[in-house]
Amino acid sequence: MNEFDIAVIGSGPGGYVAAIRSAQLGYKTALIEKYDTLGGTCTNVGCIPTKALLDSTHHYMDAIRRFESHGIHFSGVNLDFDQMYKRKADVVKKNTQGINFLMKKNKVTVLQGTGSFVDNETVNIKGAGNQDISIKAKKYIIATGSKPSTIPGVVIDKKRIITSTEALNLADQPNSIVIIGGGVIGVEMASIFNRIGTKVTILEYAEHLIAAMDRDLSTELSKILSKEGIEIRLRESVYKTENLEHEARVWFKNSQGLDDMLSADYILVAVGRKPYTENLGLENTGVELNANGTIKTNALLQTTVPHIYAIGDVTGGAMLAHKAEEEAVFVVEKINGQHPHIHYNRIPSVVYTWPEIASVGYTEEELKKQDIKYNIGKFPFAVNARARAGMETEGFAKVLSDPLYGELLGVHIIGPRASDLIAQAVAGMEFEITARDMASVCYAHPTYSEVMKEAYTIASGKASVNI
């Protein structure tokens, strides 16, 4: 029987970070992973390959739509779909190799196979060739993540009715695709395929895209995506899909309540994700689940069995890689007797369309619902000198602040490099810097970040002076 101080089940961002931090603090650590490669959904079939394709398709779109404006003329621009996907695979491979290196460097024992609890103290690992290994650990961290979910009447067959996982591994470029769901995954997938000439339609049940984010962001995104040629149909209720071998069909009630149908090469289901707890053997332990299938945890991220912890997607909340990473460090350092903290309202969210979208803190709708008073500072990229120079003038920065003390309540950006710009807002909220103070420091000129300075200035009650 192999014994460890800490054993982590699942090697996604939460799992591998937990293993590394555990080993750094001197614990004998095991990392259990059922797939052949480490990194989980994010590295293999999620964040990383998606961003690789988003970058590739963005370059292609610029080449056929924008380069001429810069005085760059050429002919015969062709899309090599196979090479685009090969580059994506190479990016994934390098990232997984990096994780493997970190495991060796930190002397983490990697156990390949499916981990399942035998009881509260023991985990059995079924590996290749049906060989079983059993281990005991003083502490366990469950980091098994999530998998794509679906809705009644929609059966994912991974052939014509697919998820983002299959979309990232297509053999050929589709002529058309219907995406069920206008959340983060849906709009990112829509951007990838629309840019390379695929006819894209989004069917969204809600009244707006990216429903969890500030409504102003959704409104602006809908305008931009529609202008790029993506058909967006809101308030559409899907109830059936069918694989017809050479194409697929989707049936839905449209916004007028009438039956409607669309055909496409593929139907991509992007209606969210659900926690992955299958084959974990939790029924053999005292670990309890919530009604929605997530693992029940307390403020310390302990399950109902105190020496078994759970982090990341499997616990619910925002399903973000960086949230899982923060929780990983939090749990291991708590076990070590340290005093880390996590402010969940200060964890940013990003959508990697172009322009990008980034958000942290309360939305305006949430503040209204809670009857919290606020100031708004909103400034467009259209009047920013750097944005004009780069032909990236769409979008804005929006700052919500407390009218009495100037505390930052929420910051929402749609514009170029929003994913990077949001970091300063997170720092401002984390260290309770006021909108006035965020505006008072010097920002380099010309930069996209000056849009943030002006939004902070307006939110603090002063007039903007910059263009």
Sine and cosine of phi, psi and omega as CSV:
sin_phi,cos_phi,sin_psi,cos_psi,sin_omega,cos_omega
0.00,0.00,0.89,-0.46,0.07,-1.00
-0.98,0.20,0.71,-0.71,-0.02,-1.00
-0.86,-0.52,0.64,-0.77,-0.03,-1.00
-0.72,-0.69,0.35,-0.94,0.12,-0.99
-0.97,0.26,-0.74,0.68,-0.01,-1.00
-0.70,-0.71,0.77,-0.64,0.09,-1.00
-0.87,-0.49,0.76,-0.65,-0.03,-1.00
-0.94,-0.34,0.77,-0.64,0.01,-1.00
-0.96,-0.27,0.92,-0.39,-0.04,-1.00
0.95,-0.32,0.76,-0.65,-0.12,-0.99
-0.91,-0.41,0.45,0.89,0.11,-0.99
-0.95,0.32,-0.18,-0.98,-0.02,-1.00
-0.80,0.61,-0.64,0.77,0.05,-1.00
-0.93,0.37,-0.72,0.69,-0.07,-1.00
-0.92,0.40,-0.76,0.65,-0.06,-1.00
-0.95,0.32,-0.51,0.86,0.08,-1.00
-0.93,0.37,-0.65,0.76,0.06,-1.00
-0.87,0.49,-0.67,0.74,0.00,-1.00
-0.90,0.43,-0.69,0.72,-0.01,-1.00
-0.90,0.43,-0.73,0.68,-0.03,-1.00
-0.91,0.42,-0.60,0.80,0.03,-1.00
-0.88,0.47,-0.73,0.68,0.00,-1.00
-0.91,0.42,-0.61,0.79,0.02,-1.00
-0.87,0.49,-0.54,0.84,-0.02,-1.00
-1.00,0.02,0.16,0.99,0.14,-0.99
1.00,-0.02,0.15,0.99,0.01,-1.00
-1.00,0.08,0.61,-0.79,0.14,-0.99
-0.96,0.29,0.89,-0.45,-0.25,-0.97
-0.84,-0.54,0.66,-0.75,0.12,-0.99
-0.87,-0.50,0.61,-0.79,0.09,-1.00
-0.85,-0.52,0.86,-0.52,-0.07,-1.00
-0.96,-0.26,0.81,-0.59,-0.01,-1.00
-0.64,-0.77,0.78,-0.62,-0.06,-1.00
-0.99,0.14,-0.39,0.92,-0.01,-1.00
-1.00,0.02,0.20,-0.98,-0.05,-1.00
-0.95,0.33,-0.45,0.89,-0.02,-1.00
-0.89,-0.46,0.51,-0.86,0.06,-1.00
-0.99,0.11,0.24,-0.97,0.09,-1.00
0.91,-0.42,-0.29,0.96,0.07,-1.00
0.92,0.40,-0.26,-0.97,-0.02,-1.00
-0.85,0.53,-0.73,0.68,-0.09,-1.00
-0.81,0.58,-0.79,0.62,-0.09,-1.00
-0.97,0.25,-0.62,0.79,-0.16,-0.99
-1.00,-0.05,-0.70,0.72,-0.08,-1.00
-0.68,-0.74,0.46,0.89,-0.04,-1.00
-0.67,-0.74,-0.92,-0.40,-0.13,-0.99
-0.78,0.63,-0.80,0.60,-0.16,-0.99
-0.94,0.35,-0.81,0.59,0.03,-1.00
-0.89,0.45,-0.55,0.83,0.04,-1.00
-0.89,0.45,-0.70,0.71,-0.01,-1.00
-0.92,0.39,-0.56,0.83,0.04,-1.00
-0.88,0.48,-0.71,0.71,0.01,-1.00
-0.95,0.32,-0.58,0.82,0.05,-1.00
-0.88,0.47,-0.66,0.75,0.02,-1.00
-0.92,0.39,-0.70,0.71,-0.01,-1.00
-0.88,0.48,-0.73,0.68,-0.03,-1.00
-0.93,0.36,-0.49,0.87,0.06,-1.00
-0.91,0.42,-0.69,0.72,0.04,-1.00
-0.87,0.49,-0.68,0.73,-0.01,-1.00
-0.89,0.46,-0.69,0.72,0.00,-1.00
-0.89,0.46,-0.67,0.74,0.04,-1.00
-0.88,0.47,-0.64,0.77,-0.04,-1.00
-0.89,0.46,-0.64,0.77,-0.08,-1.00
-1.00,-0.03,-0.26,0.97,-0.08,-1.00
-0.89,-0.46,-0.44,0.90,-0.21,-0.98
-0.86,-0.51,-0.48,0.88,-0.16,-0.99
-0.86,0.51,-0.55,0.83,-0.02,-1.00
-0.87,0.50,-0.60,0.80,0.03,-1.00
-0.90,0.44,-0.44,0.90,0.02,-1.00
-1.00,0.06,0.03,1.00,-0.02,-1.00
0.99,0.11,0.33,0.94,0.00,-1.00
-0.97,-0.26,0.92,-0.39,-0.06,-1.00
-0.89,-0.45,0.71,-0.70,0.09,-1.00
-0.35,-0.94,0.17,-0.98,-0.01,-1.00
-0.76,-0.65,0.27,-0.96,0.09,-1.00
0.96,0.27,0.64,0.77,0.07,-1.00
-0.97,0.26,0.85,-0.52,-0.02,-1.00
-0.83,-0.56,0.57,-0.82,0.05,-1.00
-1.00,-0.07,0.85,-0.53,0.09,-1.00
-0.98,-0.19,1.00,-0.02,-0.08,-1.00
-0.87,0.50,-0.67,0.74,-0.02,-1.00
-0.89,0.46,-0.69,0.73,0.00,-1.00
-0.92,0.39,-0.61,0.79,0.03,-1.00
-0.86,0.51,-0.70,0.71,-0.01,-1.00
-0.96,0.27,-0.50,0.87,0.06,-1.00
-0.92,0.40,-0.68,0.74,0.04,-1.00
-0.87,0.49,-0.66,0.76,0.06,-1.00
-0.84,0.54,-0.72,0.70,0.00,-1.00
-0.90,0.44,-0.60,0.80,0.02,-1.00
-0.91,0.41,-0.63,0.77,0.04,-1.00
-0.88,0.47,-0.71,0.71,0.02,-1.00
-0.88,0.48,-0.71,0.71,-0.03,-1.00
-0.86,0.51,-0.69,0.72,0.00,-1.00
-0.90,0.43,-0.60,0.80,0.02,-1.00
-0.94,0.35,-0.67,0.75,0.02,-1.00
-0.92,0.38,-0.60,0.80,0.07,-1.00
-0.89,0.45,-0.58,0.82,0.05,-1.00
-0.90,0.43,-0.63,0.78,0.03,-1.00
-0.92,0.39,-0.67,0.75,0.05,-1.00
-0.85,0.53,-0.68,0.73,0.02,-1.00
-0.87,0.48,-0.68,0.73,-0.01,-1.00
-0.91,0.42,-0.57,0.82,0.05,-1.00
-0.90,0.43,-0.70,0.72,0.01,-1.00
-0.92,0.39,-0.68,0.73,-0.02,-1.00
-0.86,0.51,-0.63,0.78,-0.04,-1.00
-1.00,-0.08,0.10,1.00,0.07,-1.00
0.86,0.51,0.68,0.73,0.10,-1.00
-1.00,0.04,0.74,-0.68,0.05,-1.00
-0.99,0.15,0.90,-0.43,0.01,-1.00
-1.00,-0.09,0.84,-0.55,-0.01,-1.00
-0.92,-0.39,0.93,-0.36,-0.05,-1.00
-1.00,0.06,0.83,-0.55,0.00,-1.00
0.50,-0.86,0.10,-1.00,-0.02,-1.00
-1.00,0.04,0.89,-0.45,-0.01,-1.00
-1.00,0.05,0.74,-0.67,-0.01,-1.00
-0.63,-0.78,0.75,-0.66,-0.01,-1.00
-0.93,0.36,0.74,-0.67,0.14,-0.99
-1.00,0.01,-0.61,0.79,0.10,-1.00
-0.39,-0.92,-0.21,-0.98,-0.06,-1.00
-0.92,0.40,-0.34,0.94,-0.09,-1.00
-0.94,-0.34,-0.29,0.96,-0.17,-0.98
-0.83,-0.56,0.67,-0.74,0.09,-1.00
-0.85,-0.53,0.75,-0.66,0.08,-1.00
-0.99,-0.15,0.70,-0.72,-0.02,-1.00
-0.88,-0.48,0.92,-0.39,0.04,-1.00
-1.00,-0.04,0.92,-0.38,-0.07,-1.00
-0.96,-0.29,-0.36,-0.93,-0.02,-1.00
-0.89,0.46,0.61,-0.79,0.01,-1.00
0.95,0.32,0.33,0.95,0.01,-1.00
0.86,0.51,0.41,0.91,0.09,-1.00
-0.98,0.22,0.71,-0.70,-0.01,-1.00
-0.96,-0.28,0.68,-0.73,0.12,-0.99
-0.80,-0.59,0.69,-0.72,0.06,-1.00
-0.92,-0.40,0.65,-0.76,0.04,-1.00
-0.75,-0.67,0.36,-0.93,0.16,-0.99
-0.84,-0.54,0.56,-0.83,0.04,-1.00
-0.63,-0.78,0.53,-0.85,0.05,-1.00
-0.94,0.34,-0.57,0.82,0.04,-1.00
-0.71,-0.70,0.63,-0.78,0.10,-1.00
-0.88,-0.47,0.59,-0.81,0.10,-0.99
-0.82,-0.57,0.90,-0.43,0.04,-1.00
-1.00,0.04,0.86,-0.52,-0.02,-1.00
-0.67,-0.75,0.79,0.61,-0.12,-0.99
-1.00,0.06,-0.05,1.00,0.16,-0.99
0.95,0.31,-0.57,-0.82,-0.10,-0.99
-0.58,-0.81,0.14,-0.99,0.06,-1.00
-0.65,-0.76,0.31,-0.95,-0.03,-1.00
-0.86,0.50,0.65,-0.76,0.06,-1.00
-0.96,-0.28,0.11,-0.99,0.01,-1.00
-0.65,-0.76,-0.16,-0.99,-0.01,-1.00
-0.79,-0.62,0.31,-0.95,0.00,-1.00
-0.82,0.57,0.71,-0.70,0.02,-1.00
1.00,0.00,-0.14,0.99,-0.02,-1.00
-0.90,-0.44,0.95,-0.30,-0.01,-1.00
-0.97,-0.23,0.87,-0.49,0.00,-1.00
-0.98,0.18,0.93,-0.36,-0.01,-1.00
-0.98,-0.18,-0.07,1.00,0.03,-1.00
0.91,0.42,0.24,0.97,0.03,-1.00
-0.91,-0.42,-0.91,0.41,0.09,-1.00
-0.94,-0.35,-0.46,0.89,0.09,-1.00
-0.98,-0.22,0.98,-0.21,-0.23,-0.97
-0.84,-0.54,0.15,-0.99,0.15,-0.99
-0.92,-0.40,-0.05,-1.00,0.03,-1.00
-0.88,0.48,-0.51,0.86,0.01,-1.00
-0.85,0.53,-0.76,0.65,0.01,-1.00
-0.94,0.33,-0.56,0.83,0.00,-1.00
-0.89,0.45,-0.48,0.88,0.01,-1.00
-0.99,0.16,-0.01,1.00,-0.04,-1.00
-0.71,-0.70,0.50,0.86,0.01,-1.00
-0.93,0.36,0.56,-0.83,0.01,-1.00
-0.98,0.18,-0.53,0.85,-0.04,-1.00
-0.68,-0.74,0.39,-0.92,0.04,-1.00
-0.95,0.33,0.79,-0.61,0.05,-1.00
-0.97,0.24,0.51,-0.86,0.10,-0.99
-0.98,0.20,-0.53,0.85,-0.03,-1.00
-0.51,-0.86,0.47,-0.89,0.02,-1.00
-0.47,-0.88,0.70,-0.72,0.11,-0.99
-0.95,-0.32,0.79,-0.61,-0.02,-1.00
-0.95,-0.30,0.86,-0.51,0.06,-1.00
-1.00,0.00,0.95,-0.31,0.00,-1.00
0.89,-0.46,0.81,-0.59,-0.01,-1.00
-0.92,-0.38,0.57,0.82,0.10,-1.00
-1.00,0.08,-0.34,-0.94,-0.07,-1.00
-0.85,0.52,-0.78,0.63,-0.03,-1.00
-0.89,0.45,-0.68,0.74,-0.03,-1.00
-0.87,0.49,-0.73,0.68,-0.06,-1.00
-0.96,0.26,-0.51,0.86,0.07,-1.00
-0.93,0.36,-0.69,0.72,0.06,-1.00
-0.89,0.46,-0.64,0.77,0.03,-1.00
-0.87,0.49,-0.66,0.75,0.00,-1.00
-0.90,0.44,-0.71,0.70,-0.02,-1.00
-0.83,0.56,-0.79,0.61,-0.12,-0.99
-0.98,0.22,-0.57,0.82,0.03,-1.00
-0.89,0.45,-0.63,0.78,-0.05,-1.00
-0.89,0.45,-0.47,0.88,-0.05,-1.00
-0.99,-0.16,0.19,0.98,0.14,-0.99
0.99,-0.16,0.08,1.00,0.06,-1.00
-0.97,0.23,0.68,-0.74,0.08,-1.00
-0.96,0.28,0.88,-0.48,-0.10,-1.00
-0.88,-0.47,0.75,-0.66,0.11,-0.99
-0.81,-0.59,0.75,-0.66,0.08,-1.00
-0.97,-0.26,0.80,-0.60,0.13,-0.99
-0.96,-0.29,0.91,-0.42,-0.04,-1.00
-0.85,-0.52,0.75,-0.66,-0.03,-1.00
-0.94,0.33,-0.59,0.81,-0.06,-1.00
-0.97,0.22,0.01,-1.00,-0.03,-1.00
-0.99,0.11,-0.13,0.99,-0.01,-1.00
-0.39,-0.92,0.32,-0.95,0.04,-1.00
-0.95,0.31,0.18,-0.98,0.02,-1.00
0.53,0.85,0.89,0.45,-0.19,-0.98
-0.85,0.52,-0.45,0.90,-0.06,-1.00
-0.98,0.17,-0.17,0.98,-0.07,-1.00
-0.98,-0.19,0.14,-0.99,-0.03,-1.00
-0.83,0.56,0.68,-0.73,-0.11,-0.99
-0.87,0.49,-0.56,0.83,0.02,-1.00
-0.88,0.47,-0.58,0.81,0.04,-1.00
-0.90,0.43,-0.70,0.72,0.00,-1.00
-0.88,0.48,-0.71,0.71,-0.01,-1.00
-0.87,0.49,-0.71,0.71,0.00,-1.00
-0.92,0.39,-0.66,0.75,0.00,-1.00
-0.89,0.46,-0.67,0.74,0.00,-1.00
-0.86,0.51,-0.67,0.74,0.03,-1.00
-0.88,0.48,-0.70,0.72,-0.07,-1.00
-0.93,0.37,-0.73,0.68,-0.02,-1.00
-0.91,0.41,-0.62,0.79,0.04,-1.00
-0.90,0.44,-0.66,0.75,0.01,-1.00
-0.89,0.45,-0.49,0.87,0.01,-1.00
-0.99,0.15,-0.11,0.99,0.09,-1.00
0.95,-0.32,0.05,1.00,0.05,-1.00
-0.99,0.13,0.77,-0.63,0.04,-1.00
-1.00,0.09,0.85,-0.53,-0.04,-1.00
-0.91,-0.41,0.87,-0.49,0.00,-1.00
-0.87,-0.49,0.93,-0.38,-0.06,-1.00
-0.99,-0.13,0.32,-0.95,-0.01,-1.00
0.84,0.54,0.66,0.75,0.02,-1.00
-0.94,-0.35,0.80,-0.60,-0.10,-1.00
-0.95,-0.30,0.97,-0.23,-0.02,-1.00
-0.97,0.24,0.70,-0.72,0.02,-1.00
-0.75,-0.66,-0.08,1.00,-0.03,-1.00
-0.29,-0.96,0.61,-0.79,0.17,-0.98
-0.73,-0.69,0.35,-0.94,0.01,-1.00
-0.50,-0.86,0.70,-0.71,0.09,-1.00
-1.00,0.02,0.89,-0.46,0.00,-1.00
-0.97,-0.24,0.41,0.91,0.04,-1.00
0.97,0.22,-0.86,0.52,-0.02,-1.00
-0.99,-0.16,-0.10,1.00,0.07,-1.00
-0.35,-0.94,0.07,-1.00,0.03,-1.00
-0.73,-0.68,0.40,-0.91,0.03,-1.00
-0.79,-0.62,0.48,-0.88,0.05,-1.00
-0.73,-0.68,0.73,-0.69,0.03,-1.00
-0.94,-0.33,0.59,-0.81,-0.05,-1.00
-0.36,-0.93,0.36,-0.93,0.18,-0.98
-1.00,0.03,0.84,-0.55,-0.04,-1.00
-0.99,0.16,-0.04,-1.00,-0.09,-1.00
-0.89,0.45,-0.29,0.96,0.07,-1.00
-1.00,-0.09,0.05,1.00,0.02,-1.00
0.99,0.12,0.19,0.98,-0.02,-1.00
-0.99,-0.14,0.50,-0.86,0.04,-1.00
-0.93,0.37,0.66,-0.75,-0.01,-1.00
-0.57,-0.82,0.27,-0.96,-0.04,-1.00
-0.50,-0.87,0.57,-0.82,0.08,-1.00
-0.74,-0.68,0.54,-0.84,0.09,-1.00
-0.90,-0.43,0.53,-0.85,0.03,-1.00
-0.33,-0.94,0.22,-0.97,0.07,-1.00
-0.87,0.50,-0.65,0.76,0.00,-1.00
-0.65,-0.76,0.52,-0.85,0.20,-0.98
-0.94,-0.34,0.90,-0.45,-0.03,-1.00
-0.98,-0.17,0.87,-0.50,-0.04,-1.00
-1.00,-0.04,0.90,-0.44,-0.02,-1.00
-0.71,-0.70,0.86,0.50,-0.07,-1.00
-0.97,-0.23,0.31,0.95,0.03,-1.00
0.90,-0.44,-0.06,-1.00,-0.04,-1.00
-0.74,-0.67,0.41,-0.91,0.01,-1.00
-0.81,-0.58,0.49,-0.87,-0.06,-1.00
-0.87,0.49,0.60,-0.80,-0.01,-1.00
-0.99,-0.15,0.97,-0.25,0.02,-1.00
-0.82,-0.57,0.08,1.00,-0.03,-1.00
-0.91,0.42,0.61,-0.79,0.07,-1.00
0.88,0.48,0.32,0.95,0.05,-1.00
-1.00,0.09,-0.24,0.97,-0.01,-1.00
0.95,0.32,0.42,0.91,-0.03,-1.00
-0.89,0.45,-0.39,0.92,0.04,-1.00
-0.92,0.40,-0.27,0.96,0.03,-1.00
-1.00,-0.02,0.02,1.00,-0.04,-1.00
-0.85,-0.53,-0.06,-1.00,0.08,-1.00
-1.00,-0.08,0.16,0.99,0.00,-1.00
-0.95,0.33,0.79,-0.62,-0.03,-1.00
-0.96,-0.28,0.47,-0.88,0.05,-1.00
-0.96,-0.30,0.46,-0.89,0.15,-0.99
-0.98,0.19,0.17,-0.99,-0.03,-1.00
-0.86,0.50,-0.49,0.87,-0.03,-1.00
-1.00,0.02,0.13,0.99,0.06,-1.00
1.00,-0.01,-0.09,1.00,0.07,-1.00
-0.97,0.23,0.37,-0.93,0.02,-1.00
-0.99,0.17,0.75,-0.66,-0.03,-1.00
-0.96,0.28,0.81,-0.58,0.02,-1.00
-0.72,-0.69,0.32,-0.95,0.09,-1.00
-0.99,-0.17,-0.20,-0.98,-0.06,-1.00
-0.91,0.42,-0.37,0.93,0.03,-1.00
-1.00,-0.04,0.07,1.00,-0.05,-1.00
0.91,0.40,0.41,0.91,0.18,-0.98
-0.99,0.15,0.61,-0.79,0.13,-0.99
-0.98,0.18,-0.15,-0.99,0.04,-1.00
-0.95,0.31,-0.06,1.00,0.23,-0.97
-0.94,-0.33,0.95,-0.31,-0.22,-0.98
-0.81,0.58,-0.51,0.86,-0.03,-1.00
-1.00,0.00,0.05,1.00,0.10,-1.00
-0.94,-0.35,0.86,-0.52,-0.03,-1.00
-0.95,-0.31,0.30,-0.96,0.08,-1.00
-0.63,-0.78,0.65,-0.76,-0.04,-1.00
-0.67,-0.75,0.31,-0.95,0.13,-0.99
0.98,0.21,-0.46,-0.89,-0.11,-0.99
-0.83,0.56,-0.54,0.84,-0.10,-1.00
-0.92,0.39,-0.24,0.97,0.03,-1.00
-0.99,-0.16,-0.07,1.00,-0.02,-1.00
1.00,0.04,-0.31,-0.95,-0.09,-1.00
0.96,0.28,-0.32,-0.95,0.02,-1.00
-0.91,0.42,0.82,-0.57,-0.02,-1.00
-1.00,0.00,1.00,0.10,-0.08,-1.00
-0.78,-0.62,0.66,-0.75,0.00,-1.00
-0.86,0.51,-0.68,0.73,-0.05,-1.00
-0.95,0.32,-0.44,0.90,0.14,-0.99
-0.90,0.43,-0.71,0.70,0.02,-1.00
-0.87,0.49,-0.64,0.76,0.02,-1.00
-0.89,0.45,-0.69,0.72,0.02,-1.00
-0.89,0.46,-0.67,0.74,0.01,-1.00
-0.92,0.39,-0.55,0.83,0.03,-1.00
-0.88,0.48,-0.77,0.63,0.02,-1.00
-0.90,0.44,-0.66,0.75,0.00,-1.00
-0.83,0.56,-0.77,0.63,-0.07,-1.00
-0.90,0.44,-0.75,0.66,-0.06,-1.00
-0.90,0.44,-0.65,0.76,0.00,-1.00
-0.94,0.33,-0.52,0.85,0.12,-0.99
-0.90,0.43,-0.69,0.72,0.06,-1.00
-0.85,0.53,-0.58,0.82,-0.03,-1.00
-0.98,0.19,-0.05,1.00,0.01,-1.00
1.00,0.02,0.14,0.99,0.05,-1.00
-0.99,0.12,0.00,-1.00,-0.09,-1.00
-0.78,-0.62,0.88,0.48,0.05,-1.00
-0.96,0.27,0.18,-0.98,0.06,-1.00
-0.54,-0.84,0.39,-0.92,0.09,-1.00
-0.74,-0.68,0.81,-0.59,0.15,-0.99
-0.98,-0.20,0.97,-0.23,-0.10,-0.99
-0.90,0.43,-0.44,0.90,0.02,-1.00
-0.97,0.25,-0.11,0.99,-0.01,-1.00
-0.93,-0.36,0.32,0.95,0.09,-1.00
-1.00,-0.09,0.87,-0.50,-0.08,-1.00
-0.97,0.24,0.42,-0.91,0.12,-0.99
-0.86,-0.50,0.59,-0.81,-0.04,-1.00
-0.70,-0.71,0.63,-0.78,0.13,-0.99
-0.88,-0.48,0.82,-0.57,-0.15,-0.99
-0.99,-0.10,0.64,0.76,0.24,-0.97
-0.95,0.31,-0.07,-1.00,0.17,-0.99
-0.74,-0.67,0.86,-0.50,0.03,1.00
-0.92,0.40,0.38,-0.93,0.01,-1.00
-0.96,0.28,0.30,-0.95,0.04,-1.00
-0.80,-0.61,0.70,-0.72,0.03,-1.00
-0.58,-0.82,0.56,-0.83,-0.11,-0.99
-0.48,-0.88,0.57,-0.82,0.12,-0.99
-0.52,-0.85,0.58,-0.82,0.03,-1.00
1.00,0.10,-0.34,-0.94,-0.06,-1.00
-0.97,0.25,0.57,-0.82,0.20,-0.98
-0.99,0.12,0.26,-0.97,0.04,-1.00
-0.90,0.44,-0.59,0.81,0.01,-1.00
-0.90,0.43,-0.63,0.78,0.02,-1.00
-0.92,0.40,-0.64,0.77,0.02,-1.00
-0.91,0.42,-0.65,0.76,0.04,-1.00
-0.90,0.44,-0.68,0.73,-0.03,-1.00
-0.89,0.45,-0.58,0.82,0.00,-1.00
-1.00,-0.02,0.07,1.00,0.00,-1.00
0.84,0.55,0.67,0.74,0.04,-1.00
-0.99,-0.14,0.79,-0.61,-0.01,-1.00
-0.96,0.28,0.53,-0.85,-0.04,-1.00
-0.39,-0.92,0.41,-0.91,0.19,-0.98
-0.98,-0.20,0.46,-0.89,0.07,-1.00
-0.88,-0.47,0.75,-0.66,0.16,-0.99
-0.86,-0.50,0.91,-0.42,-0.08,-1.00
-0.78,-0.63,0.76,-0.66,-0.04,-1.00
-0.63,-0.77,0.73,-0.68,-0.08,-1.00
-1.00,0.05,0.48,-0.88,0.12,-0.99
-0.95,0.31,-0.33,0.94,-0.08,-1.00
-0.87,0.49,-0.44,0.90,-0.02,-1.00
-0.96,-0.27,0.22,0.98,0.02,-1.00
-1.00,-0.01,0.76,-0.64,-0.10,-0.99
-0.89,0.46,-0.66,0.75,0.00,-1.00
-0.92,0.40,-0.62,0.78,0.01,-1.00
-0.91,0.40,-0.64,0.77,0.05,-1.00
-0.89,0.45,-0.69,0.72,-0.02,-1.00
-0.89,0.46,-0.57,0.82,-0.03,-1.00
-1.00,-0.08,0.07,1.00,-0.03,-1.00
0.83,0.55,0.65,0.76,-0.01,-1.00
-0.81,-0.59,0.89,0.46,-0.19,-0.98
-0.99,-0.13,0.05,1.00,-0.02,-1.00
-0.99,0.12,0.57,-0.82,0.11,-0.99
0.98,-0.21,-0.12,-0.99,-0.09,-1.00
-0.28,-0.96,0.21,-0.98,0.18,-0.98
-0.91,-0.41,0.66,-0.75,-0.05,-1.00
-0.76,-0.65,0.85,-0.52,-0.01,-1.00
-0.91,-0.41,0.76,-0.65,0.08,-1.00
-0.93,-0.37,0.83,-0.55,-0.06,-1.00
-0.72,-0.70,0.38,-0.93,0.04,-1.00
-0.95,0.32,0.80,-0.60,-0.08,-1.00
-0.93,0.37,-0.36,0.93,-0.05,-1.00
-1.00,0.02,-0.79,0.61,-0.09,-1.00
-0.96,-0.27,-0.19,0.98,0.02,-1.00
0.99,0.10,0.12,0.99,0.01,-1.00
-0.86,0.51,0.66,-0.76,0.07,-1.00
-0.97,0.26,0.83,-0.55,-0.01,-1.00
-0.98,-0.18,-0.50,0.87,0.01,-1.00
-0.16,-0.99,0.55,-0.83,0.05,-1.00
-0.72,-0.70,0.76,-0.65,-0.10,-0.99
-0.70,-0.71,0.79,-0.61,-0.09,-1.00
-0.76,-0.64,0.71,-0.70,0.27,-0.96
-0.77,-0.64,0.90,-0.43,-0.08,-1.00
0.19,-0.98,0.03,-1.00,-0.02,-1.00
-0.89,0.46,0.73,-0.69,0.04,-1.00
0.87,0.50,0.50,0.87,0.04,-1.00
-0.86,0.51,-0.57,0.82,-0.02,-1.00
-0.88,0.47,-0.49,0.87,0.04,-1.00
-1.00,0.03,-0.63,0.78,-0.03,-1.00
-0.90,0.45,-0.49,0.87,-0.08,-1.00
-0.92,0.40,-0.37,0.93,-0.05,-1.00
-0.86,0.50,-0.64,0.77,0.00,-1.00
-0.92,0.40,-0.56,0.83,0.04,-1.00
-0.93,0.37,-0.63,0.78,0.05,-1.00
-0.88,0.48,-0.69,0.72,0.02,-1.00
-0.89,0.46,-0.67,0.74,0.02,-1.00
-0.87,0.49,-0.68,0.74,0.02,-1.00
-0.94,0.34,-0.67,0.74,-0.05,-1.00
-0.88,0.47,-0.64,0.77,-0.05,-1.00
-0.97,-0.22,0.25,0.97,0.13,-0.99
0.82,0.57,0.71,0.71,0.08,-1.00
-1.00,0.10,0.71,-0.71,-0.06,-1.00
-0.97,0.25,0.30,-0.96,0.05,-1.00
-0.86,0.51,-0.64,0.77,0.01,-1.00
-0.89,0.46,-0.67,0.74,0.00,-1.00
-0.94,0.35,-0.60,0.80,0.04,-1.00
-0.90,0.44,-0.51,0.86,0.00,-1.00
-0.99,0.13,-0.36,0.93,-0.15,-0.99
-0.99,0.13,-0.30,0.95,0.01,-1.00
-0.98,0.18,0.31,-0.95,-0.08,-1.00
-1.00,0.09,0.77,-0.64,0.06,-1.00
-0.95,-0.31,0.69,-0.73,0.00,-1.00
-0.89,0.46,0.53,-0.85,0.01,-1.00
-0.83,-0.56,0.70,-0.72,-0.07,1.00
-1.00,-0.04,0.72,-0.69,0.04,-1.00
-0.60,-0.80,0.38,-0.93,0.10,-0.99
-0.90,0.44,-0.48,0.88,-0.07,-1.00
-0.91,0.42,-0.31,0.95,0.04,-1.00
-0.90,0.44,-0.41,0.91,0.09,-1.00
-0.88,0.48,-0.62,0.78,0.03,-1.00
-0.91,0.42,-0.69,0.72,0.00,-1.00
-0.84,0.54,-0.69,0.72,-0.03,-1.00
-0.94,0.35,-0.61,0.79,0.04,-1.00
-0.91,0.42,-0.65,0.76,0.06,-1.00
-0.90,0.44,-0.65,0.76,-0.01,-1.00
-0.87,0.49,-0.74,0.67,-0.01,-1.00
-0.91,0.42,-0.64,0.77,0.01,-1.00
-0.90,0.43,-0.46,0.89,0.01,-1.00
-1.00,0.09,-0.01,1.00,0.08,-1.00
0.99,-0.14,0.07,1.00,0.03,-1.00
-0.98,-0.20,0.32,-0.95,0.02,-1.00
-1.00,0.08,0.58,-0.82,0.05,-1.00
-0.95,0.32,0.60,-0.80,-0.02,-1.00
-0.84,-0.54,-0.03,1.00,-0.17,-0.99
-0.93,-0.35,0.43,-0.90,0.23,-0.97
-0.78,-0.62,0.00,0.00,0.00,0.00
